Amino acid sequence: MDSPDKPNKPNKAPRKFIPIVPLQEVMREPSTPGASEEGAWGELYQAHEKIYPRSVQGIFAKWRWGFVFLTQIIFYGLPWLEWGQRQAMLFDLGARRFYIFGIVLYPQDFIYLTGLLVISAFSLFLFTAIAGRLWCGFACPQTVYSEIFMWIERKVEGNRTARMRLDSQNMSLEKLVKKWYKHFLWIGFSIWTGFTFVGYFTPIRDLGMAFFVGNMSSWEVFWVFFYGFATYGNAGFMREQVCKYMCPYARFQSAMFDKDTLIVTYDTERGEPRGSRSRKSDPATLNLGACVDCSLCVQVCPTGIDIRKGLQYECIGCGACADVCDTVMDKVGYARGLVKYSTQHAMQNKWTSAQTIRHIFRPRVLIYTGILLLVVAILFGSLFARKSFKVDVVRDRASLARIVSGGKIENVYRLQIMNAAEKRQHFKVTAEGMNELKVMADSEDWVVESTQSRWILIRLQVPYDSALPGSYPVRFQIQASDDDETVQEKLEEKSVFLIPR
């Protein structure tokens, strides 16, 4: 017997194989006939191309090297200067004292650091408003050390063409020797830089002895090599990338620029249309501008930009392009100044140098100057009027008040006397502010050695019925004198005296 007919099932569609495509393949641009694999990537990442700056001579190059010598003489020379019997510039974090020539500062003098930071900020605002990234192009440590490292590189590997040829050729004995010799000099200079940096926080003569005998502390070793590694990496390898991608100053500089700020500018009206020509040809007959399109302005730029495209945030204002352009103009017999320091308004309105300078000193610059001078005057006035010692008054935390023999109420205080003078001083302490207030202490004369501090214990007593319960202000009078008992200065510190209920 035949089985009953079963309903027909729909035919299943064959399964399709869906390949898993890597993310790299998804990000590829549509391929074109003949396109190589290297050119198939999108623009999400652009490989870094090494920049080979060409050496240049000129007024701005001289100024730049002048700042290199000035800043490095100060940096490497200051730790070796002596002031009396100590290092002239020393930030002794262990002892919590900062020696700056004849000034001794304590952590309580943090206000002076604040003033210094305010001066630095307004100086940066002022210089930027006047001449753009003047700091970046001439005095920034990144620029200074990059110049030094590139000078070493040129001395070892040769000029720009020789360096490019050396990097492009296969490894050879000559290339190996030059590369290792260059890095040997870089590393030696970097370690010396790190050693000098640590010498501002540890007496550098003691540090030098410990360095050579291998007896440095772990922290000293860490900071010498850390700062040396930072110098080696930033100045030897990263160079312009620090200025272009890491430095925040390049990003917010536009907020401090205006059309009367001096910047490195290319005279488009005079230079265009650009083109090569012989020295004897007349550019007017060839319908060409003064720019001979030699591209030397690009070759000397430490950040690899073309100044002829206008102001760019990568420009550090070093003036190298202006120097090399003036050299080219001299060779072809044209007037200098095709690339120069000028302002946007000066270029648009064709101002003379006198008119340009007159517009530079605008209200914005005058306000910055006035604030800067005021802060400098306040800071140095405060340093000049500063006492030779400081006192901190700390109440005893064990007991707010207590009753002692004789029916008196006593409050206990601890005074930290910090001698900021470089001589021994004697201190006497008195107090006032309440009736029949007496000072009880183990001594009437406390001696604090030069640039040292000392804690002393002071007890204040009043009769039990001399005042109602509450808090009463009291004033400590501290008098300083030298070994001849000649009174030098007096200082007053405030506190409170508590009477319990």
Secondary structure, DSSP 8 states (H G I E B T S, - for coil): ----------------------HHHHTS----TT--GGGGS-SS-------------SHHHHHHHHHHHHHHHHHHHGGG-EETTEESEEEETTTTEEEETTEEE-GGGHHHHHHHHHHHHHHHHHHHHHHSSHHHHHT-HHHHHHHHHHHHHHHHH-SHHHHHHHHHS---HHHHHHHHHHHHHHHHHHHHHHHHHHTTTTTHHHHHHHHHHT---HHHHHHHHHHHHHHHHIIIIITHHIIIII-THHHHGGGT--TTS-EEEE-HHHH-S-----TTS-TTTTT--S-----HHHHT-TT---GGG---TT-----HHHHHHHHHHHHHT--S-SEEEE-HHHHHHT--HHHHHHHHS-HHHHHHHHHHHHHHHHHHHHHHT--SEEEEEEE-SS-S-EEETTTEEEEEEEEEEEE-SSS-EEEEEEEESSTT-EEE-S-S-EEE-TT-EEEEEEEEEEETTSS-SEEEEEEEEEEEE-TT--EEEEEEEEEEEEE--
